[in-house]
Amino acid sequence: MVLRLKVFVPMPFEARYRVYLHHTDAAGIVHFSRLLALVEQAEEDFYASAGVSSIQGIFPRREVYASFTYPLRRGDEVAVRIWAEEVRRRAVKYRFEVFNLTAGVKAAEGYVVGVCVDVKEGKLVAVECPEDFLEAWRRNAPP
């Protein structure tokens, strides 16, 4: 008897960018805040590709972690990959990897936790995330 197992390899969303001068600091290396902006840009591109309606202002960051392992410099080609790690009714945790395609190495990895909120009387109040938003992340998550 032959036992065949299906192995699921998550297909993370991937976006590719080029590093420009405005991404770099005085040392000519991408500043950490600009790298995280590239991750956020990939997130926005993910929503657009998934057909998610506008989420403007409803998904602030609760937690962000990043580990930087290789520099990005002006002119480098970059790939940003994101995938859902945890999808809850009011929050999503996604992981990211940033690759320096020019050098052929991983440049950074980490995660982002965002929460869905509404503003009531000037205060942020946790609310359930829109269903199309959650469904897009569920489709992007490993089983």
N, C-alpha and C positions, 0 to 999 in steps of 0.2 A: 504494500500500500504506500502510495506517495502522498505526503501531506504538503499541500501548497498553501503558503501563507501570503496574504496580500499585505504588502508593506506600504503604508501611506507616507509619502514624503510631502510635507507641506509645500505648497507653491506660493511663497510669499509674493506680495505685490512688489514690483521693482520699478524704480524710476531712475533715469540716468541724467546727469547734469555735468556741466563743466565748471571748474572753479575759476572765478574772475577776480580781478584785483580787489574789488570791494568786499570780497569774502575774507581777505587776508589782513593780518596785523602788521606792525612795523618790522617784524622778523620775516615777513613773507609767507607765513604759515596761516592756514585757516584758523581763526579764533573760535574757541569752543562754542560761543553763542551763535556764530554763523553756521557751524556744523549742525547745531540743533535746529537752526532755521531751515537747513536743507532737509532734515528729517521731517519737520512740519510741512514743508513744501511737498514732500512725497506723500504725506498723509492727505493733504488737500487733493493731490492728483489721484490718490486712491479713491476718495469720495466721488470725484468727477467720473472716474472710470466705472464705478459701481452704480452710478445714477442716483446717488444720495442727494436728497433735497438739501437746501441750505441749512447749515448747522451754525451759522455765524453767532457767536456769543453764547453758545449753550454748552461748550465743552472745555472749560478751563482745566489746566493741569493741576493735579493734586500732588503728584510725585514724578520726578524725572531722575534717572540714573544714567550715567554714561562713563564708559571706560575708553580712553583714547590710547591707541597702540602704534599708530604710524601717522606722520604728518600728511596733510593735503596742501598742495602749493598751487599757485596760479597756473592755469593751463591743464591741470590734471583732470582726467575724466573720472567721474565718480558714479557709483551705483549705490542707491539706498534701497534696502529691502525692509519691508515691515510686514508683520503678521500678528494676529491676535493671540494672546496667551490666555486671557480671561475675559469673558463677556458676561456682564451682569446687567440687570435691569437699569441701573443708574450709573454704571461706570464701565469702562473698558481699560484693560491693561494690554498694551501691545509692545512687542520687542522690535528692535531695529538693529541692522548691521549696515555699516557704511564701508564700501570697498573703494580703494584707490586703484582703479583699473589701469592707470598708467604704470604704476609700480607692480601691479599684480598681487596686492596684499590687502588684508582687512585693516581699515584705519580706525574703526570705532565700533562699539556695540553698546547696547543698553536697553532701557525700557521707559515707557511713558504710561502714567495712569491719568486718565482724564475722567471727569465726572460731568454728568448732565445736570444743568442748573437752570433756574429761572430767577429773575430778580423781582422780589416782592418787598415793597416798602423800603427800597434801597439795600436790601440784604439778599445774598445768594442763598437759594433754597434748593436742595437736592430734589430732582424730579426724575421720572422715568424717561429714558432716552427714546427718541422716535424709533418706530419699528423698522423703517427702511435702513436706518443707521445701524441698529443692532444686527439686522439680517446681513448687511454687508460684511460686518466683522465676523459673524458666525461662519459665513462662507469662506473667510480668509483664515480660519483657525484650523489647526490640526485636530483630528478626532479625539 
